[in-house]
Amino acid sequence: MATEQDWELVRRLVAALPEGTWTSYGDLAELIGTGPRQVGAFMRDGGVPNAYRVLTARGVVSEGFRWSDGRSGEDVPDLLRADGVKVNAKGAADQGRRMFVYDLKLLALELD
């Protein structure tokens, strides 16, 4: 079960994701030992900076993604493109720009 420290790590990591990168709910979940749905709920309710940079493993916006003001995630692909992430016509982000669990662990070390 994820602790408050784990969730704070998720918040810090997502806020620190370099421009032009993204990660998945599953990568964050694996990092802290919880499930992707729990990460999604945290992202939705936690007011996490750069939450739009967290996608499904396929690199698409989760159907459940909502901004804290209730808007849907329709603008997420445009924001990712503005960050420098290639997004195809089907809305999938370039997998080459994904930060996997290993990359997140390295980023966490840099933050400490």
C-alpha positions as a printed NumPy array, in Angstrom:
array([[  0.   ,   0.   ,   0.   ],
       [  1.343,   3.423,  -0.973],
       [  2.251,   5.819,   1.806],
       [  2.017,   9.607,   1.98 ],
       [  5.732,   9.687,   1.145],
       [  5.086,   7.59 ,  -1.969],
       [  2.37 ,   9.965,  -3.145],
       [  4.598,  12.959,  -2.465],
       [  7.269,  11.29 ,  -4.599],
       [  4.739,  10.874,  -7.426],
       [  3.793,  14.552,  -7.137],
       [  7.447,  15.634,  -7.209],
       [  8.344,  13.361, -10.115],
       [  5.432,  14.407, -12.297],
       [  6.129,  18.07 , -11.551],
       [  9.78 ,  17.492, -12.535],
       [  9.172,  15.527, -15.744],
       [ 11.38 ,  17.215, -18.323],
       [  9.604,  19.061, -21.089],
       [  9.244,  16.781, -24.099],
       [  8.718,  13.637, -22.017],
       [  5.799,  11.715, -20.591],
       [  5.241,   8.712, -18.357],
       [  2.425,   6.277, -17.707],
       [  0.122,   5.579, -14.802],
       [  1.563,   2.069, -14.739],
       [  5.168,   3.248, -14.531],
       [  4.347,   5.477, -11.565],
       [  2.305,   2.695,  -9.964],
       [  5.139,   0.192, -10.323],
       [  7.548,   2.692,  -8.792],
       [  5.542,   3.07 ,  -5.576],
       [  3.929,  -0.374,  -5.423],
       [  0.316,   0.424,  -6.194],
       [ -2.024,   0.173,  -9.187],
       [ -2.481,   2.448, -12.2  ],
       [ -6.059,   3.273, -11.197],
       [ -4.901,   4.514,  -7.816],
       [ -2.339,   6.711,  -9.547],
       [ -5.068,   8.014, -11.858],
       [ -7.28 ,   8.887,  -8.905],
       [ -4.39 ,  10.661,  -7.218],
       [ -3.63 ,  12.613, -10.381],
       [ -7.277,  13.601, -10.69 ],
       [ -7.71 ,  14.651,  -7.073],
       [ -4.209,  15.751,  -6.133],
       [ -3.72 ,  18.921,  -8.171],
       [ -0.452,  17.557,  -9.539],
       [  1.567,  19.918, -11.791],
       [  2.118,  18.497, -15.29 ],
       [ -0.564,  15.828, -14.767],
       [ -1.221,  15.942, -18.52 ],
       [  2.194,  14.304, -19.031],
       [  0.895,  11.08 , -17.465],
       [ -0.774,   8.851, -20.059],
       [ -1.845,   5.259, -20.531],
       [  0.858,   2.739, -21.461],
       [ -0.223,   3.147, -25.104],
       [  0.609,   6.844, -24.852],
       [ -2.938,   8.14 , -25.056],
       [ -4.992,  10.283, -22.721],
       [ -6.933,   8.207, -20.22 ],
       [-10.696,   8.285, -20.739],
       [-10.973,   9.314, -17.087],
       [ -8.57 ,  12.265, -17.361],
       [-10.092,  15.49 , -16.078],
       [ -8.542,  18.83 , -15.24 ],
       [ -9.201,  20.037, -11.702],
       [-11.711,  22.511, -13.165],
       [-13.687,  19.639, -14.717],
       [-12.557,  20.015, -18.336],
       [-11.825,  16.829, -20.278],
       [ -8.389,  15.975, -21.617],
       [ -9.13 ,  16.938, -25.206],
       [ -6.361,  19.545, -25.204],
       [ -3.683,  17.204, -23.813],
       [ -2.257,  16.152, -27.219],
       [ -1.818,  19.82 , -28.14 ],
       [ -0.041,  20.517, -24.845],
       [  2.245,  17.532, -25.389],
       [  3.059,  18.744, -28.899],
       [  3.868,  22.186, -27.492],
       [  6.247,  20.429, -25.066],
       [  8.005,  18.749, -27.988],
       [  6.371,  15.31 , -27.886],
       [  5.291,  13.928, -31.238],
       [  1.652,  12.818, -31.097],
       [  0.23 ,  10.846, -34.005],
       [ -3.146,  11.343, -35.677],
       [ -4.737,   8.809, -33.294],
       [ -3.543,  10.821, -30.303],
       [ -0.724,   8.489, -29.198],
       [  2.464,  10.065, -27.864],
       [  5.862,   8.992, -29.172],
       [  7.011,   6.   , -27.089],
       [ 10.594,   7.167, -27.55 ],
       [  9.827,  10.127, -25.256],
       [  8.37 ,   7.95 , -22.49 ],
       [ 10.037,   7.838, -19.091],
       [  9.854,   4.269, -17.819],
       [ 10.246,   3.124, -14.199],
       [ 14.041,   3.064, -14.467],
       [ 14.067,   6.634, -15.788],
       [ 11.763,   7.727, -12.969],
       [ 14.111,   6.166, -10.411],
       [ 17.001,   8.155, -11.869],
       [ 14.924,  11.333, -11.812],
       [ 14.028,  10.663,  -8.171],
       [ 17.729,  10.398,  -7.325],
       [ 18.347,  13.747,  -9.022],
       [ 15.575,  15.331,  -6.952],
       [ 17.086,  14.159,  -3.651]])
